Amino acid sequence: MIISHIALKNWRNFQSVNVDLRDRVFLVGPNACGKSNFLDSFRIYND
């Protein structure tokens, strides 16, 4: 399965997120900005 777009609404610390995903995605940012929470959305989807 290839995921090309993700939309999150009221997910943990995100109010609204729409991201188009490409072949390679890098998550970069300071500590406690939500990188792990974004990845958790894929883990929950997988379960």
HELIX and SHEET records of a PDB file:
HELIX    1   1 LYS A   35  ASN A   46  1                                  12    
SHEET    1   A 2 HIS A   5  TRP A  11  0                                        
SHEET    2   A 2 PHE A  14  ASP A  20 -1                                        
END                                                                             
